[in-house]
């Protein structure tokens, strides 16, 4: 049996150390893809295009270009390839299980509506998922003491308003009420020799509130400029950890420290963003567009952790995430009066380096390639199909949280995500 000091170290490392690591919350990242035709353009020009109710998300000021009542429904099916390849630096005692494909098929989507109650004022509302990527590894994989299941999901309700200030200038704003869902599972090494692993599970939901604001400026009938700002959203999760399969030695230490009934508070910030975009029509058939953006992922790395026991304690951990930059260009061509073809390419820099990348935050820089089509069925109905390939490269991983979790090193070879979307638009 371990001495009391050593056993306490096991307990604290298993619980506190886990929540101070990036793997406790880093599976989420912002998606541009919410099931709309944006997927076929790799989101290029999103802040300036303003051609459907989903502009409420991309630039609420763009609603002033929409007449009557318009409703847009979009669904997306997401398939990810996320397969870890451990190398010779990984501790042999962890085995050779690579975890399998951690993402698989994930549904996503959004619904938006715009209304024109007055000549120069537009109202809108949207519901969509744009944050999160559930990941699940084989229970016996080499990284099981860091994570086995990770979900950080965000669903937003976005009511907004737009005002046509002058013939060339529109302003818009929206309130972003976000429902956040966190679920995390990790294996815990028991202290008894030859014993099987135990498990720690945390599950929590919370609400956060932010705001979006946008400006749309019309240079001419064929050219528009747009700018959008989204504020940070603070999500404060709170949960009592659930332990299972814990041996008597570790159970006793957890109980003595009050960690078996502790409440864990986890505060994180969905990053603020700034996006600038342009749209330019080249005659009656062709249009080009582009955008550039910034995301404040450094704020996502500052996490507030509270552990409420008989002796409450608070920790603020700072993981060296980096702010990211986005650029995208795209084009549209009117193939016929009914058919419109979209295609685009986008690039996002990496929020992590090889030193700060975790097992559950595997994407580095990202390249997006999109193509899609829109068809006008009649005066009221339109249909959109789109697909996009997100290439995440082969990011390297090298993590070591001590003897309990072990040293895990290797790479996620040839990561990618495929998006397939189907959407409908109805106009009054």
C-alpha positions in Angstrom: 0.0 0.0 0.0 1.2 3.5 -0.8 2.2 5.8 1.9 -0.4 8.5 2.7 1.6 11.3 0.9 2.1 9.2 -2.2 -1.5 8.1 -2.3 -2.6 11.8 -1.9 -0.5 12.6 -4.9 -2.2 9.9 -6.9 -5.6 11.3 -6.0 -4.7 14.9 -6.7 -3.0 14.1 -10.0 -5.9 12.0 -11.1 -8.5 14.8 -10.4 -6.9 18.2 -10.2 -4.1 17.5 -12.7 -6.6 16.2 -15.2 -8.7 19.4 -15.1 -5.6 21.5 -15.4 -4.7 19.9 -18.7 -5.7 20.9 -22.2 -7.4 17.5 -22.7 -10.1 18.4 -20.2 -11.8 20.9 -22.5 -9.9 21.3 -25.8 -12.0 19.1 -28.1 -14.1 22.1 -29.2 -13.4 24.6 -32.0 -15.4 27.1 -33.9 -17.1 25.8 -37.1 -17.9 28.1 -40.0 -20.1 25.2 -41.3 -23.7 25.3 -40.0 -25.4 23.5 -42.9 -25.9 26.5 -45.2 -24.5 27.2 -48.7 -21.5 28.7 -47.0 -20.0 25.2 -47.0 -19.7 25.3 -50.8 -17.8 28.6 -50.6 -15.5 27.6 -47.7 -17.2 30.6 -46.0 -15.4 33.1 -48.4 -17.0 36.5 -48.4 -19.4 35.6 -45.6 -19.3 39.1 -44.0 -20.4 40.8 -47.3 -22.5 38.5 -49.4 -25.8 38.9 -47.5 -27.9 36.8 -49.8 -29.9 34.6 -47.4 -31.2 34.7 -43.8 -28.0 33.0 -42.5 -26.4 36.4 -42.9 -27.8 37.0 -39.4 -24.8 34.9 -38.2 -22.2 36.1 -40.7 -23.2 39.8 -40.6 -26.5 40.8 -39.1 -26.4 44.1 -41.1 -26.9 42.1 -44.3 -30.5 41.4 -43.4 -31.4 44.8 -44.9 -30.9 43.2 -48.4 -33.7 40.7 -47.7 -37.3 41.5 -48.5 -40.5 39.9 -47.1 -40.3 36.8 -44.9 -37.5 34.3 -45.7 -36.8 31.0 -43.9 -33.7 29.0 -44.4 -33.2 25.4 -43.1 -29.9 23.6 -43.4 -28.6 20.2 -42.3 -25.1 18.9 -42.5 -23.4 15.5 -42.0 -19.8 15.6 -40.8 -17.3 12.8 -41.2 -13.9 13.1 -39.5 -10.7 11.1 -39.9 -8.8 11.4 -36.7 -6.4 8.5 -36.2 -3.4 8.5 -33.8 -0.1 6.9 -34.6 2.1 6.4 -31.5 5.8 6.3 -32.0 8.7 4.7 -30.1 8.8 7.5 -27.5 5.4 6.4 -26.1 5.7 4.5 -22.8 5.7 0.7 -23.6 3.5 0.0 -20.5 0.6 1.9 -22.2 0.4 -0.7 -24.9 0.0 -0.2 -28.7 -3.7 0.5 -29.1 -4.0 3.6 -31.4 -7.5 4.5 -30.3 -9.2 3.9 -33.7 -11.0 6.8 -35.5 -12.0 9.2 -32.8 -14.6 11.3 -34.7 -16.8 9.3 -37.2 -20.2 10.7 -38.3 -21.6 13.8 -36.6 -24.8 15.7 -37.5 -24.9 19.5 -37.6 -27.2 22.2 -38.9 -29.0 25.5 -38.5 -32.3 27.3 -39.1 -32.7 31.0 -39.8 -35.5 33.4 -40.6 -35.7 37.1 -41.5 -38.6 39.5 -41.5 -39.3 43.0 -43.0 -41.8 44.7 -40.7 -40.7 48.2 -41.8 -39.0 49.7 -44.8 -35.6 50.2 -43.3 -35.7 47.7 -40.5 -35.2 43.9 -40.6 -35.6 41.4 -37.8 -34.2 37.9 -37.7 -33.7 34.8 -35.5 -31.4 31.8 -35.9 -30.7 28.5 -34.1 -27.5 26.6 -35.0 -24.6 24.5 -33.8 -21.2 26.0 -34.5 -18.9 24.8 -31.7 -17.8 21.4 -30.9 -16.4 18.1 -32.2 -17.2 15.0 -30.2 -14.3 12.6 -30.0 -14.3 9.0 -28.7 -11.3 6.6 -28.5 -11.0 2.9 -27.7 -11.0 2.5 -23.9 -7.6 0.8 -23.9 -5.8 3.2 -26.2 -2.4 4.6 -25.3 -3.8 8.0 -24.4 -6.5 6.7 -22.0 -5.1 8.5 -19.0 -5.5 11.8 -20.8 -8.9 11.3 -22.4 -11.2 8.6 -23.7 -14.3 10.6 -24.6 -14.5 14.4 -25.1 -17.5 16.5 -26.1 -17.7 20.3 -25.9 -20.8 21.4 -27.8 -22.4 24.8 -28.3 -25.9 25.5 -29.6 -26.9 29.2 -30.1 -30.1 31.1 -30.3 -29.5 34.4 -32.2 -32.2 37.0 -32.4 -31.1 40.1 -34.3 -32.1 43.4 -35.9 -30.7 45.4 -38.8 -31.2 49.0 -39.8 -30.7 50.5 -43.3 -29.2 53.8 -42.1 -28.6 55.3 -45.6 -28.7 54.1 -49.2 -25.2 52.7 -48.8 -24.8 51.9 -45.0 -26.5 49.3 -42.9 -25.9 48.3 -39.3 -26.9 45.2 -37.4 -26.7 43.5 -34.1 -27.7 40.2 -32.5 -27.8 38.6 -29.0 -26.0 35.2 -28.9 -27.5 33.0 -26.1 -25.3 29.8 -26.1 -26.1 26.5 -24.5 -22.8 24.7 -23.7 -22.5 21.0 -23.1 -19.4 19.5 -21.7 -18.7 15.7 -21.2 -15.4 14.2 -20.4 -14.2 10.7 -19.6 -10.7 9.6 -18.7 -9.2 6.4 -17.3 -7.5 6.5 -13.9 -4.7 4.1 -12.9 -5.5 2.4 -9.7 -2.7 2.1 -7.1 -3.2 -1.6 -6.4 -0.8 -3.8 -8.5 -2.4 -5.7 -11.5 -5.7 -3.9 -11.0 -7.8 -2.7 -13.9 -8.2 1.0 -14.6 -10.9 3.1 -13.0 -12.8 5.9 -14.7 -13.5 9.6 -14.0 -16.5 11.2 -15.8 -17.7 14.8 -15.7 -20.9 16.0 -17.4 -22.3 19.5 -17.2 -24.4 22.1 -19.1 -24.5 25.8 -18.9 -25.7 29.0 -20.6 -23.6 32.0 -21.8 -24.5 35.2 -23.5 -22.6 37.3 -26.0 -23.4 39.6 -28.9 -22.7 40.0 -32.6 -22.5 43.3 -34.5 -22.0 44.0 -38.2 -21.6 46.8 -40.8 -22.4 46.5 -44.5 -21.3 49.3 -46.9 -22.4 49.3 -50.5 -19.8 50.9 -52.8 -21.8 50.4 -55.9 -24.5 48.1 -57.3 -21.9 45.4 -57.8 -19.6 45.9 -54.8 -20.1 45.5 -51.1 -17.8 45.6 -48.0 -18.7 44.0 -44.7 -17.3 43.8 -41.2 -18.5 41.6 -38.3 -17.6 41.3 -34.6 -18.6 38.5 -32.3 -18.0 39.0 -28.6 -16.6 36.4 -26.3 -19.0 34.1 -24.5 -18.2 32.9 -21.0 -19.3 29.3 -20.2 -19.2 28.3 -16.5 -19.5 24.6 -16.1 -20.1 22.9 -12.7 -20.2 19.2 -12.0 -19.6 16.6 -9.3 -17.2 14.1 -10.8 -18.3 10.5 -11.1 -15.9 7.7 -10.3 -16.3 4.1 -11.2 -14.0 1.1 -11.0 -11.8 2.8 -8.3 -9.9 0.4 -6.1 -10.0 0.6 -2.2 -6.7 2.4 -1.9 -7.6 5.3 -4.2 -11.2 5.3 -2.9 -10.0 5.9 0.6 -7.7 8.7 -0.4 -10.4 10.4 -2.5 -12.8 10.2 0.5 -10.2 11.5 2.9 -9.5 14.5 0.7 -13.2 15.1 0.1 -12.7 14.7 -3.7 -15.3 12.0 -4.0 -18.0 14.5 -3.3 -16.2 17.6 -4.6 -17.8 20.1 -7.0 -15.6 21.0 -9.9 -16.2 24.4 -11.5 -14.7 25.0 -15.0 -14.8 28.5 -16.6 -13.8 28.9 -20.2 -14.3 31.6 -22.9 -15.5 31.0 -26.4 -13.3 33.4 -28.4 -14.2 36.8 -29.8 -13.8 37.2 -33.6 -13.4 39.9 -36.2 -14.2 39.3 -39.9 -13.8 41.6 -42.9 -15.2 40.7 -46.3 -15.9 41.9 -49.8 -18.3 40.9 -52.6 -17.9 42.0 -56.2 -20.1 41.1 -59.2 -18.4 40.7 -62.6 -21.2 41.3 -64.9 -24.4 39.3 -64.9 -22.9 35.8 -64.4 -19.7 35.9 -62.3 -19.0 37.2 -58.8 -15.9 37.0 -56.6 -15.6 37.4 -52.9 -13.2 37.1 -50.0 -12.6 37.6 -46.3 -10.0 37.9 -43.6 -10.6 37.2 -39.9 -9.1 37.0 -36.4 -10.1 34.7 -33.6 -9.0 35.2 -30.0 -8.0 31.7 -29.0 -5.5 32.9 -26.5 -8.4 33.7 -24.2 -9.7 30.1 -24.6 -6.4 28.9 -23.0 -7.0 30.8 -19.8 -9.2 28.5 -17.8 -10.6 29.1 -14.3 -10.9 25.9 -12.2 -12.6 25.7 -8.8 -12.6 22.7 -6.5 -15.2 22.9 -3.7 -14.5 20.6 -0.7 -14.2 21.3 3.0 -11.2 23.4 1.9 -12.2 25.1 -1.3 -9.4 26.0 -3.7 -9.2 27.9 -7.0 -6.8 27.5 -9.8 -6.3 29.6 -13.0 -4.3 27.7 -15.7 -2.9 29.3 -18.8 -2.3 27.1 -21.8 -0.3 28.9 -24.5 -3.0 28.9 -27.2 -2.4 31.4 -30.0 -4.8 33.7 -31.7 -5.6 32.6 -35.2 -6.0 34.2 -38.6 -8.3 33.3 -41.4 -8.3 34.1 -45.1 -10.7 32.9 -47.8 -11.5 33.6 -51.5 -14.4 32.2 -53.5 -16.5 32.7 -56.7 -20.0 32.2 -57.9 -21.2 31.6 -61.5 -24.8 31.7 -62.7 -24.9 28.7 -65.0 -28.6 29.3 -65.9 -31.4 31.4 -64.6 -32.1 28.7 -62.1 -28.7 27.3 -61.2 -25.8 29.0 -59.3 -22.5 27.3 -58.8 -20.3 28.1 -55.7 -16.7 27.3 -55.0 -14.1 28.6 -52.5 -10.9 28.0 -50.6 -10.0 29.1 -47.0 -7.1 28.9 -44.7 -6.9 29.1 -40.9 -3.6 29.3 -38.9 -3.0 27.0 -35.9 -4.1 27.8 -32.4 -1.5 25.4 -31.0 2.2 24.6 -31.5 3.9 21.2 -31.2 4.6 22.0 -27.6 1.0 23.0 -26.6 -1.0 20.6 -28.7 -3.0 18.0 -26.7 -4.3 14.6 -27.6 -7.9 15.9 -27.9 -7.1 19.1 -29.8 -5.4 17.5 -32.8 -6.0 20.0 -35.6 -3.2 22.4 -36.5 -3.5 24.8 -39.4 -6.6 24.1 -41.6 -7.2 24.3 -45.3 -10.8 24.3 -46.6 -11.9 23.4 -50.1 -15.6 23.9 -50.9 -18.0 23.4 -53.8 -21.8 23.6 -54.1 -24.8 24.4 -56.1 -28.0 26.3 -55.6 -31.2 25.9 -57.7 -34.3 28.1 -57.7 -37.3 25.8 -57.9 -39.9 28.5 -58.2 -40.7 32.0 -56.9 -40.8 30.7 -53.3 -38.5 27.7 -53.0 -34.8 27.2 -53.4 -32.5 24.1 -52.8 -28.8 24.1 -52.0 -26.3 21.3 -52.0 -22.7 21.7 -50.9 -19.6 19.8 -49.7 -16.3 20.8 -48.2 -13.1 19.1 -47.4 -11.1 20.4 -44.4 -7.5 19.2 -44.4 -5.8 19.3 -41.0 -2.4 17.9 -41.9 -0.4 15.5 -39.6 0.0 17.4 -36.3 2.6 16.0 -33.9 1.8 15.2 -30.3 4.2 14.9 -27.4 2.6 15.0 -23.9 3.9 13.8 -20.5 1.9 14.4 -17.3 4.0 12.2 -15.1 4.1 8.5 -14.2 0.4 8.1 -13.7 -0.6 9.2 -17.2 2.6 8.3 -19.0 4.5 9.7 -21.9 2.5 9.7 -25.2 4.1 10.8 -28.4 3.3 10.4 -32.1 1.1 12.2 -34.7 -2.4 12.3 -36.1 -1.6 11.3 -39.7 -3.5 12.9 -42.6 -6.4 14.4 -40.6 -9.4 15.6 -42.4 -13.1 16.4 -42.0 -15.8 16.1 -44.8 -18.9 18.2 -44.7 -22.0 17.4 -46.7 -25.0 19.8 -46.5 -28.6 20.0 -47.8 -30.6 23.2 -47.4 -33.9 24.8 -48.3 -34.9 28.4 -48.5 -38.5 29.7 -48.6 -39.5 33.3 -49.5 -42.9 34.8 -49.1 
